[in-house]
């Protein structure tokens, strides 16, 4: 995400929510999700001299659950697919690895996707394929229960 590592955790501890980058607030299956990269938006990464090193167009909505912190100390990230909850009752949890490909970084949740092949279409577009770790599943109902408590525990 565009936030500095740990920034969200520090702000949350002070009771401050950083919503400067939020472009749209939605609800999916009753859960609030703040979108900082709506479908079709473009994000660019630059080196220290301002040279473009990578750009990405988001094929689906991307954002976060505002009331839940992820393993990295920032809000829990989520891609929101095109399907309504009744047609996509499974949540896909992808472990995103650090660039070395061996060390866990954070979880990326995928809601609104009918099957793993739809999720793979997203992860195939990630710049560093070594960062795509294992994928596990959980039910949308289990995620809703966790989000309502403000805590996320990934499935085993």
Secondary structure as GFF3:
##gff-version 3
##sequence-region A 1 156
A	DSSP	alpha_helix	7	13	.	.	.	ID=ss1
A	DSSP	beta_strand	24	28	.	.	.	ID=ss2
A	DSSP	beta_strand	31	37	.	.	.	ID=ss3
A	DSSP	beta_strand	42	46	.	.	.	ID=ss4
A	DSSP	beta_strand	52	57	.	.	.	ID=ss5
A	DSSP	beta_strand	61	69	.	.	.	ID=ss6
A	DSSP	beta_strand	75	80	.	.	.	ID=ss7
A	DSSP	three_ten_helix	85	87	.	.	.	ID=ss8
A	DSSP	beta_strand	90	97	.	.	.	ID=ss9
A	DSSP	beta_strand	104	111	.	.	.	ID=ss10
A	DSSP	alpha_helix	116	123	.	.	.	ID=ss11
A	DSSP	three_ten_helix	129	131	.	.	.	ID=ss12
A	DSSP	beta_strand	132	139	.	.	.	ID=ss13
A	DSSP	alpha_helix	140	149	.	.	.	ID=ss14
###
